[in-house]
Amino acid sequence: MLRPALLAAAVCSVALAAQAAVPYAETAEGRARVVTGAGVVGLPATPGLAVGAVVGSAERWIAAGTVADGGFALFAGDAATAHRLPAPPL
């Protein structure tokens, strides 16, 4: 039987590992990038990009945001690359 402290440490470790795999966007040095459990992927240069959401996993994700002219920007990527998707029709 596991001792309570050991069990708590194991649960905490699993929770942190799961959280690290959830991708999120950040801006660094004036460029947007997606951070995943597998690394950091820079998004293609897009004027005025503000990423509002990233969904997926470390292996595959989609990011959505707005650009300076008021339009939308969509990106798809994986642990190593990212590319811009065509904007959806309004």
PDB file as gemmi writes it, atoms N, CA and C in Angstrom:
CRYST1    1.000    1.000    1.000  90.00  90.00  90.00 P 1                      
ATOM      1  N   MET A   1       0.828  -1.183   0.000  1.00  0.00           N  
ATOM      2  CA  MET A   1       0.000   0.000   0.000  1.00  0.00           C  
ATOM      3  C   MET A   1       0.881   1.257   0.000  1.00  0.00           C  
ATOM      4  N   LEU A   2       0.484   2.259  -0.819  1.00  0.00           N  
ATOM      5  CA  LEU A   2       1.261   3.495  -0.884  1.00  0.00           C  
ATOM      6  C   LEU A   2       0.994   4.371   0.332  1.00  0.00           C  
ATOM      7  N   ARG A   3       2.020   4.994   0.797  1.00  0.00           N  
ATOM      8  CA  ARG A   3       1.856   5.944   1.894  1.00  0.00           C  
ATOM      9  C   ARG A   3       1.228   7.215   1.353  1.00  0.00           C  
ATOM     10  N   PRO A   4       0.477   7.939   2.165  1.00  0.00           N  
ATOM     11  CA  PRO A   4      -0.210   9.154   1.691  1.00  0.00           C  
ATOM     12  C   PRO A   4       0.714  10.181   1.040  1.00  0.00           C  
ATOM     13  N   ALA A   5       1.879  10.426   1.600  1.00  0.00           N  
ATOM     14  CA  ALA A   5       2.803  11.419   1.023  1.00  0.00           C  
ATOM     15  C   ALA A   5       3.307  10.969  -0.337  1.00  0.00           C  
ATOM     16  N   LEU A   6       3.606   9.679  -0.463  1.00  0.00           N  
ATOM     17  CA  LEU A   6       4.081   9.146  -1.737  1.00  0.00           C  
ATOM     18  C   LEU A   6       2.984   9.205  -2.785  1.00  0.00           C  
ATOM     19  N   LEU A   7       1.764   8.888  -2.378  1.00  0.00           N  
ATOM     20  CA  LEU A   7       0.628   8.963  -3.289  1.00  0.00           C  
ATOM     21  C   LEU A   7       0.386  10.396  -3.744  1.00  0.00           C  
ATOM     22  N   ALA A   8       0.456  11.349  -2.825  1.00  0.00           N  
ATOM     23  CA  ALA A   8       0.266  12.762  -3.170  1.00  0.00           C  
ATOM     24  C   ALA A   8       1.340  13.225  -4.150  1.00  0.00           C  
ATOM     25  N   ALA A   9       2.580  12.815  -3.955  1.00  0.00           N  
ATOM     26  CA  ALA A   9       3.665  13.188  -4.863  1.00  0.00           C  
ATOM     27  C   ALA A   9       3.436  12.603  -6.246  1.00  0.00           C  
ATOM     28  N   ALA A  10       2.974  11.377  -6.316  1.00  0.00           N  
ATOM     29  CA  ALA A  10       2.711  10.744  -7.608  1.00  0.00           C  
ATOM     30  C   ALA A  10       1.587  11.454  -8.342  1.00  0.00           C  
ATOM     31  N   VAL A  11       0.514  11.805  -7.643  1.00  0.00           N  
ATOM     32  CA  VAL A  11      -0.618  12.514  -8.262  1.00  0.00           C  
ATOM     33  C   VAL A  11      -0.167  13.880  -8.751  1.00  0.00           C  
ATOM     34  N   CYS A  12       0.612  14.583  -7.956  1.00  0.00           N  
ATOM     35  CA  CYS A  12       1.112  15.909  -8.345  1.00  0.00           C  
ATOM     36  C   CYS A  12       1.992  15.803  -9.582  1.00  0.00           C  
ATOM     37  N   SER A  13       2.850  14.799  -9.641  1.00  0.00           N  
ATOM     38  CA  SER A  13       3.730  14.600 -10.784  1.00  0.00           C  
ATOM     39  C   SER A  13       2.926  14.340 -12.059  1.00  0.00           C  
ATOM     40  N   VAL A  14       1.911  13.508 -11.973  1.00  0.00           N  
ATOM     41  CA  VAL A  14       1.064  13.224 -13.129  1.00  0.00           C  
ATOM     42  C   VAL A  14       0.323  14.477 -13.566  1.00  0.00           C  
ATOM     43  N   ALA A  15      -0.188  15.253 -12.633  1.00  0.00           N  
ATOM     44  CA  ALA A  15      -0.917  16.482 -12.956  1.00  0.00           C  
ATOM     45  C   ALA A  15      -0.008  17.487 -13.647  1.00  0.00           C  
ATOM     46  N   LEU A  16       1.222  17.647 -13.175  1.00  0.00           N  
ATOM     47  CA  LEU A  16       2.164  18.572 -13.806  1.00  0.00           C  
ATOM     48  C   LEU A  16       2.550  18.113 -15.199  1.00  0.00           C  
ATOM     49  N   ALA A  17       2.730  16.827 -15.396  1.00  0.00           N  
ATOM     50  CA  ALA A  17       3.074  16.307 -16.717  1.00  0.00           C  
ATOM     51  C   ALA A  17       1.931  16.542 -17.686  1.00  0.00           C  
ATOM     52  N   ALA A  18       0.703  16.358 -17.255  1.00  0.00           N  
ATOM     53  CA  ALA A  18      -0.450  16.590 -18.122  1.00  0.00           C  
ATOM     54  C   ALA A  18      -0.584  18.070 -18.453  1.00  0.00           C  
ATOM     55  N   GLN A  19      -0.341  18.935 -17.474  1.00  0.00           N  
ATOM     56  CA  GLN A  19      -0.441  20.374 -17.713  1.00  0.00           C  
ATOM     57  C   GLN A  19       0.630  20.836 -18.695  1.00  0.00           C  
ATOM     58  N   ALA A  20       1.822  20.287 -18.645  1.00  0.00           N  
ATOM     59  CA  ALA A  20       2.916  20.696 -19.521  1.00  0.00           C  
ATOM     60  C   ALA A  20       2.621  20.365 -20.975  1.00  0.00           C  
ATOM     61  N   ALA A  21       1.761  19.386 -21.223  1.00  0.00           N  
ATOM     62  CA  ALA A  21       1.461  18.986 -22.588  1.00  0.00           C  
ATOM     63  C   ALA A  21       0.408  19.868 -23.242  1.00  0.00           C  
ATOM     64  N   VAL A  22      -0.279  20.710 -22.482  1.00  0.00           N  
ATOM     65  CA  VAL A  22      -1.304  21.588 -23.040  1.00  0.00           C  
ATOM     66  C   VAL A  22      -0.624  22.783 -23.699  1.00  0.00           C  
ATOM     67  N   PRO A  23      -0.815  22.962 -25.007  1.00  0.00           N  
ATOM     68  CA  PRO A  23      -0.148  24.083 -25.677  1.00  0.00           C  
ATOM     69  C   PRO A  23      -0.771  25.428 -25.301  1.00  0.00           C  
ATOM     70  N   TYR A  24       0.047  26.475 -25.330  1.00  0.00           N  
ATOM     71  CA  TYR A  24      -0.434  27.833 -25.099  1.00  0.00           C  
ATOM     72  C   TYR A  24       0.407  28.796 -25.916  1.00  0.00           C  
ATOM     73  N   ALA A  25      -0.137  29.980 -26.161  1.00  0.00           N  
ATOM     74  CA  ALA A  25       0.563  30.986 -26.965  1.00  0.00           C  
ATOM     75  C   ALA A  25       1.182  32.037 -26.057  1.00  0.00           C  
ATOM     76  N   GLU A  26       2.301  32.583 -26.513  1.00  0.00           N  
ATOM     77  CA  GLU A  26       2.936  33.695 -25.826  1.00  0.00           C  
ATOM     78  C   GLU A  26       3.642  34.562 -26.859  1.00  0.00           C  
ATOM     79  N   THR A  27       3.937  35.780 -26.475  1.00  0.00           N  
ATOM     80  CA  THR A  27       4.675  36.679 -27.354  1.00  0.00           C  
ATOM     81  C   THR A  27       6.034  36.932 -26.722  1.00  0.00           C  
ATOM     82  N   ALA A  28       7.070  36.719 -27.501  1.00  0.00           N  
ATOM     83  CA  ALA A  28       8.434  36.933 -27.019  1.00  0.00           C  
ATOM     84  C   ALA A  28       9.230  37.608 -28.127  1.00  0.00           C  
ATOM     85  N   GLU A  29       9.943  38.650 -27.770  1.00  0.00           N  
ATOM     86  CA  GLU A  29      10.764  39.385 -28.730  1.00  0.00           C  
ATOM     87  C   GLU A  29       9.946  39.856 -29.926  1.00  0.00           C  
ATOM     88  N   GLY A  30       8.691  40.253 -29.666  1.00  0.00           N  
ATOM     89  CA  GLY A  30       7.835  40.781 -30.719  1.00  0.00           C  
ATOM     90  C   GLY A  30       7.230  39.749 -31.646  1.00  0.00           C  
ATOM     91  N   ARG A  31       7.433  38.468 -31.397  1.00  0.00           N  
ATOM     92  CA  ARG A  31       6.890  37.399 -32.247  1.00  0.00           C  
ATOM     93  C   ARG A  31       6.027  36.470 -31.414  1.00  0.00           C  
ATOM     94  N   ALA A  32       4.929  36.036 -32.003  1.00  0.00           N  
ATOM     95  CA  ALA A  32       4.066  35.073 -31.329  1.00  0.00           C  
ATOM     96  C   ALA A  32       4.635  33.675 -31.516  1.00  0.00           C  
ATOM     97  N   ARG A  33       4.456  32.852 -30.497  1.00  0.00           N  
ATOM     98  CA  ARG A  33       4.901  31.474 -30.579  1.00  0.00           C  
ATOM     99  C   ARG A  33       3.988  30.601 -29.730  1.00  0.00           C  
ATOM    100  N   VAL A  34       4.003  29.315 -30.030  1.00  0.00           N  
ATOM    101  CA  VAL A  34       3.212  28.349 -29.285  1.00  0.00           C  
ATOM    102  C   VAL A  34       4.175  27.480 -28.484  1.00  0.00           C  
ATOM    103  N   VAL A  35       3.886  27.343 -27.208  1.00  0.00           N  
ATOM    104  CA  VAL A  35       4.703  26.541 -26.311  1.00  0.00           C  
ATOM    105  C   VAL A  35       3.943  25.246 -26.034  1.00  0.00           C  
ATOM    106  N   THR A  36       4.594  24.123 -26.283  1.00  0.00           N  
ATOM    107  CA  THR A  36       3.986  22.822 -26.035  1.00  0.00           C  
ATOM    108  C   THR A  36       4.888  22.023 -25.109  1.00  0.00           C  
ATOM    109  N   GLY A  37       4.426  20.879 -24.694  1.00  0.00           N  
ATOM    110  CA  GLY A  37       5.259  20.003 -23.879  1.00  0.00           C  
ATOM    111  C   GLY A  37       6.475  19.500 -24.634  1.00  0.00           C  
ATOM    112  N   ALA A  38       6.449  19.617 -25.970  1.00  0.00           N  
ATOM    113  CA  ALA A  38       7.555  19.138 -26.792  1.00  0.00           C  
ATOM    114  C   ALA A  38       8.513  20.247 -27.202  1.00  0.00           C  
ATOM    115  N   GLY A  39       8.206  21.498 -26.912  1.00  0.00           N  
ATOM    116  CA  GLY A  39       9.090  22.597 -27.274  1.00  0.00           C  
ATOM    117  C   GLY A  39       8.345  23.863 -27.624  1.00  0.00           C  
ATOM    118  N   VAL A  40       9.051  24.776 -28.296  1.00  0.00           N  
ATOM    119  CA  VAL A  40       8.501  26.075 -28.672  1.00  0.00           C  
ATOM    120  C   VAL A  40       8.535  26.190 -30.186  1.00  0.00           C  
ATOM    121  N   VAL A  41       7.409  26.615 -30.774  1.00  0.00           N  
ATOM    122  CA  VAL A  41       7.310  26.761 -32.222  1.00  0.00           C  
ATOM    123  C   VAL A  41       6.910  28.195 -32.527  1.00  0.00           C  
ATOM    124  N   GLY A  42       7.745  28.902 -33.289  1.00  0.00           N  
ATOM    125  CA  GLY A  42       7.425  30.265 -33.688  1.00  0.00           C  
ATOM    126  C   GLY A  42       6.360  30.284 -34.774  1.00  0.00           C  
ATOM    127  N   LEU A  43       5.411  31.215 -34.664  1.00  0.00           N  
ATOM    128  CA  LEU A  43       4.383  31.366 -35.685  1.00  0.00           C  
ATOM    129  C   LEU A  43       4.914  32.252 -36.807  1.00  0.00           C  
ATOM    130  N   PRO A  44       4.451  32.039 -38.035  1.00  0.00           N  
ATOM    131  CA  PRO A  44       4.890  32.894 -39.139  1.00  0.00           C  
ATOM    132  C   PRO A  44       4.621  34.373 -38.824  1.00  0.00           C  
ATOM    133  N   ALA A  45       5.536  35.238 -39.229  1.00  0.00           N  
ATOM    134  CA  ALA A  45       5.383  36.667 -38.978  1.00  0.00           C  
ATOM    135  C   ALA A  45       4.079  37.168 -39.572  1.00  0.00           C  
ATOM    136  N   THR A  46       3.267  37.787 -38.733  1.00  0.00           N  
ATOM    137  CA  THR A  46       1.963  38.301 -39.135  1.00  0.00           C  
ATOM    138  C   THR A  46       1.771  39.639 -38.425  1.00  0.00           C  
ATOM    139  N   PRO A  47       1.651  40.763 -39.185  1.00  0.00           N  
ATOM    140  CA  PRO A  47       1.531  42.076 -38.553  1.00  0.00           C  
ATOM    141  C   PRO A  47       0.341  42.162 -37.594  1.00  0.00           C  
ATOM    142  N   GLY A  48       0.618  42.611 -36.378  1.00  0.00           N  
ATOM    143  CA  GLY A  48      -0.426  42.839 -35.396  1.00  0.00           C  
ATOM    144  C   GLY A  48      -1.103  41.589 -34.867  1.00  0.00           C  
ATOM    145  N   LEU A  49      -0.439  40.458 -34.914  1.00  0.00           N  
ATOM    146  CA  LEU A  49      -1.045  39.208 -34.483  1.00  0.00           C  
ATOM    147  C   LEU A  49      -1.236  39.174 -32.980  1.00  0.00           C  
ATOM    148  N   ALA A  50      -2.448  38.816 -32.556  1.00  0.00           N  
ATOM    149  CA  ALA A  50      -2.769  38.580 -31.152  1.00  0.00           C  
ATOM    150  C   ALA A  50      -3.457  37.221 -31.081  1.00  0.00           C  
ATOM    151  N   VAL A  51      -2.758  36.223 -30.577  1.00  0.00           N  
ATOM    152  CA  VAL A  51      -3.312  34.871 -30.504  1.00  0.00           C  
ATOM    153  C   VAL A  51      -4.213  34.778 -29.284  1.00  0.00           C  
ATOM    154  N   GLY A  52      -5.454  34.344 -29.511  1.00  0.00           N  
ATOM    155  CA  GLY A  52      -6.424  34.264 -28.436  1.00  0.00           C  
ATOM    156  C   GLY A  52      -6.672  32.870 -27.914  1.00  0.00           C  
ATOM    157  N   ALA A  53      -6.392  31.847 -28.716  1.00  0.00           N  
ATOM    158  CA  ALA A  53      -6.680  30.480 -28.278  1.00  0.00           C  
ATOM    159  C   ALA A  53      -5.772  29.488 -28.977  1.00  0.00           C  
ATOM    160  N   VAL A  54      -5.388  28.470 -28.248  1.00  0.00           N  
ATOM    161  CA  VAL A  54      -4.631  27.343 -28.794  1.00  0.00           C  
ATOM    162  C   VAL A  54      -5.287  26.080 -28.251  1.00  0.00           C  
ATOM    163  N   VAL A  55      -5.602  25.148 -29.139  1.00  0.00           N  
ATOM    164  CA  VAL A  55      -6.179  23.872 -28.715  1.00  0.00           C  
ATOM    165  C   VAL A  55      -5.388  22.739 -29.335  1.00  0.00           C  
ATOM    166  N   GLY A  56      -5.360  21.612 -28.672  1.00  0.00           N  
ATOM    167  CA  GLY A  56      -4.673  20.442 -29.198  1.00  0.00           C  
ATOM    168  C   GLY A  56      -3.751  19.837 -28.174  1.00  0.00           C  
ATOM    169  N   SER A  57      -2.679  19.257 -28.660  1.00  0.00           N  
ATOM    170  CA  SER A  57      -1.692  18.598 -27.804  1.00  0.00           C  
ATOM    171  C   SER A  57      -0.299  19.028 -28.246  1.00  0.00           C  
ATOM    172  N   ALA A  58       0.717  18.486 -27.600  1.00  0.00           N  
ATOM    173  CA  ALA A  58       2.092  18.821 -27.978  1.00  0.00           C  
ATOM    174  C   ALA A  58       2.412  18.356 -29.390  1.00  0.00           C  
ATOM    175  N   GLU A  59       1.754  17.294 -29.843  1.00  0.00           N  
ATOM    176  CA  GLU A  59       2.033  16.738 -31.161  1.00  0.00           C  
ATOM    177  C   GLU A  59       1.301  17.468 -32.289  1.00  0.00           C  
ATOM    178  N   ARG A  60       0.089  17.947 -32.039  1.00  0.00           N  
ATOM    179  CA  ARG A  60      -0.689  18.680 -33.053  1.00  0.00           C  
ATOM    180  C   ARG A  60      -1.572  19.700 -32.366  1.00  0.00           C  
ATOM    181  N   TRP A  61      -1.602  20.904 -32.917  1.00  0.00           N  
ATOM    182  CA  TRP A  61      -2.390  21.967 -32.326  1.00  0.00           C  
ATOM    183  C   TRP A  61      -2.877  22.926 -33.397  1.00  0.00           C  
ATOM    184  N   ILE A  62      -3.871  23.749 -33.034  1.00  0.00           N  
ATOM    185  CA  ILE A  62      -4.395  24.819 -33.882  1.00  0.00           C  
ATOM    186  C   ILE A  62      -4.463  26.068 -33.012  1.00  0.00           C  
ATOM    187  N   ALA A  63      -4.014  27.199 -33.560  1.00  0.00           N  
ATOM    188  CA  ALA A  63      -4.062  28.474 -32.857  1.00  0.00           C  
ATOM    189  C   ALA A  63      -4.912  29.445 -33.664  1.00  0.00           C  
ATOM    190  N   ALA A  64      -5.672  30.270 -32.966  1.00  0.00           N  
ATOM    191  CA  ALA A  64      -6.523  31.271 -33.614  1.00  0.00           C  
ATOM    192  C   ALA A  64      -6.278  32.629 -32.971  1.00  0.00           C  
ATOM    193  N   GLY A  65      -6.337  33.660 -33.797  1.00  0.00           N  
ATOM    194  CA  GLY A  65      -6.141  35.005 -33.283  1.00  0.00           C  
ATOM    195  C   GLY A  65      -6.635  36.046 -34.251  1.00  0.00           C  
ATOM    196  N   THR A  66      -6.342  37.288 -33.944  1.00  0.00           N  
ATOM    197  CA  THR A  66      -6.721  38.405 -34.803  1.00  0.00           C  
ATOM    198  C   THR A  66      -5.459  39.104 -35.289  1.00  0.00           C  
ATOM    199  N   VAL A  67      -5.600  39.862 -36.370  1.00  0.00           N  
ATOM    200  CA  VAL A  67      -4.476  40.608 -36.931  1.00  0.00           C  
ATOM    201  C   VAL A  67      -4.807  42.094 -36.950  1.00  0.00           C  
ATOM    202  N   ALA A  68      -3.816  42.914 -37.262  1.00  0.00           N  
ATOM    203  CA  ALA A  68      -3.941  44.362 -37.170  1.00  0.00           C  
ATOM    204  C   ALA A  68      -5.092  44.924 -37.991  1.00  0.00           C  
ATOM    205  N   ASP A  69      -5.375  44.359 -39.157  1.00  0.00           N  
ATOM    206  CA  ASP A  69      -6.437  44.912 -40.005  1.00  0.00           C  
ATOM    207  C   ASP A  69      -7.835  44.459 -39.587  1.00  0.00           C  
ATOM    208  N   GLY A  70      -7.960  43.755 -38.459  1.00  0.00           N  
ATOM    209  CA  GLY A  70      -9.260  43.317 -37.964  1.00  0.00           C  
ATOM    210  C   GLY A  70      -9.677  41.941 -38.430  1.00  0.00           C  
ATOM    211  N   GLY A  71      -8.846  41.275 -39.209  1.00  0.00           N  
ATOM    212  CA  GLY A  71      -9.171  39.934 -39.692  1.00  0.00           C  
ATOM    213  C   GLY A  71      -8.775  38.851 -38.710  1.00  0.00           C  
ATOM    214  N   PHE A  72      -9.000  37.622 -39.126  1.00  0.00           N  
ATOM    215  CA  PHE A  72      -8.652  36.459 -38.318  1.00  0.00           C  
ATOM    216  C   PHE A  72      -7.408  35.778 -38.874  1.00  0.00           C  
ATOM    217  N   ALA A  73      -6.696  35.091 -38.011  1.00  0.00           N  
ATOM    218  CA  ALA A  73      -5.540  34.302 -38.431  1.00  0.00           C  
ATOM    219  C   ALA A  73      -5.633  32.936 -37.760  1.00  0.00           C  
ATOM    220  N   LEU A  74      -5.470  31.888 -38.560  1.00  0.00           N  
ATOM    221  CA  LEU A  74      -5.460  30.523 -38.054  1.00  0.00           C  
ATOM    222  C   LEU A  74      -4.126  29.871 -38.392  1.00  0.00           C  
ATOM    223  N   PHE A  75      -3.605  29.099 -37.454  1.00  0.00           N  
ATOM    224  CA  PHE A  75      -2.338  28.409 -37.649  1.00  0.00           C  
ATOM    225  C   PHE A  75      -2.495  26.959 -37.210  1.00  0.00           C  
ATOM    226  N   ALA A  76      -1.815  26.074 -37.878  1.00  0.00           N  
ATOM    227  CA  ALA A  76      -1.766  24.660 -37.478  1.00  0.00           C  
ATOM    228  C   ALA A  76      -0.306  24.300 -37.330  1.00  0.00           C  
ATOM    229  N   GLY A  77      -0.023  23.431 -36.377  1.00  0.00           N  
ATOM    230  CA  GLY A  77       1.362  23.055 -36.186  1.00  0.00           C  
ATOM    231  C   GLY A  77       1.522  21.761 -35.429  1.00  0.00           C  
ATOM    232  N   ASP A  78       2.775  21.424 -35.232  1.00  0.00           N  
ATOM    233  CA  ASP A  78       3.136  20.240 -34.465  1.00  0.00           C  
ATOM    234  C   ASP A  78       4.299  20.627 -33.551  1.00  0.00           C  
ATOM    235  N   ALA A  79       5.047  19.669 -33.102  1.00  0.00           N  
ATOM    236  CA  ALA A  79       6.131  19.941 -32.164  1.00  0.00           C  
ATOM    237  C   ALA A  79       7.285  20.732 -32.780  1.00  0.00           C  
ATOM    238  N   ALA A  80       7.368  20.805 -34.123  1.00  0.00           N  
ATOM    239  CA  ALA A  80       8.511  21.450 -34.755  1.00  0.00           C  
ATOM    240  C   ALA A  80       8.161  22.570 -35.731  1.00  0.00           C  
ATOM    241  N   THR A  81       6.985  22.564 -36.325  1.00  0.00           N  
ATOM    242  CA  THR A  81       6.657  23.543 -37.363  1.00  0.00           C  
ATOM    243  C   THR A  81       5.263  24.125 -37.168  1.00  0.00           C  
ATOM    244  N   ALA A  82       5.045  25.264 -37.816  1.00  0.00           N  
ATOM    245  CA  ALA A  82       3.729  25.903 -37.830  1.00  0.00           C  
ATOM    246  C   ALA A  82       3.513  26.520 -39.202  1.00  0.00           C  
ATOM    247  N   HIS A  83       2.280  26.512 -39.671  1.00  0.00           N  
ATOM    248  CA  HIS A  83       1.960  27.192 -40.927  1.00  0.00           C  
ATOM    249  C   HIS A  83       0.598  27.855 -40.790  1.00  0.00           C  
ATOM    250  N   ARG A  84       0.429  28.926 -41.550  1.00  0.00           N  
ATOM    251  CA  ARG A  84      -0.833  29.674 -41.506  1.00  0.00           C  
ATOM    252  C   ARG A  84      -1.848  28.986 -42.407  1.00  0.00           C  
ATOM    253  N   LEU A  85      -3.065  28.893 -41.912  1.00  0.00           N  
ATOM    254  CA  LEU A  85      -4.171  28.309 -42.661  1.00  0.00           C  
ATOM    255  C   LEU A  85      -4.953  29.430 -43.359  1.00  0.00           C  
ATOM    256  N   PRO A  86      -5.670  29.117 -44.425  1.00  0.00           N  
ATOM    257  CA  PRO A  86      -6.516  30.136 -45.049  1.00  0.00           C  
ATOM    258  C   PRO A  86      -7.583  30.610 -44.062  1.00  0.00           C  
ATOM    259  N   ALA A  87      -7.904  31.884 -44.139  1.00  0.00           N  
ATOM    260  CA  ALA A  87      -8.931  32.444 -43.250  1.00  0.00           C  
ATOM    261  C   ALA A  87     -10.288  31.877 -43.608  1.00  0.00           C  
ATOM    262  N   PRO A  88     -11.096  31.555 -42.621  1.00  0.00           N  
ATOM    263  CA  PRO A  88     -12.425  31.028 -42.911  1.00  0.00           C  
ATOM    264  C   PRO A  88     -13.322  32.132 -43.462  1.00  0.00           C  
ATOM    265  N   PRO A  89     -14.321  31.761 -44.263  1.00  0.00           N  
ATOM    266  CA  PRO A  89     -15.242  32.785 -44.753  1.00  0.00           C  
ATOM    267  C   PRO A  89     -16.059  33.347 -43.591  1.00  0.00           C  
ATOM    268  N   LEU A  90     -16.365  34.623 -43.678  1.00  0.00           N  
ATOM    269  CA  LEU A  90     -17.147  35.248 -42.594  1.00  0.00           C  
ATOM    270  C   LEU A  90     -18.620  35.012 -42.785  1.00  0.00           C  
TER     271      LEU A  90                                                      
END                                                                             
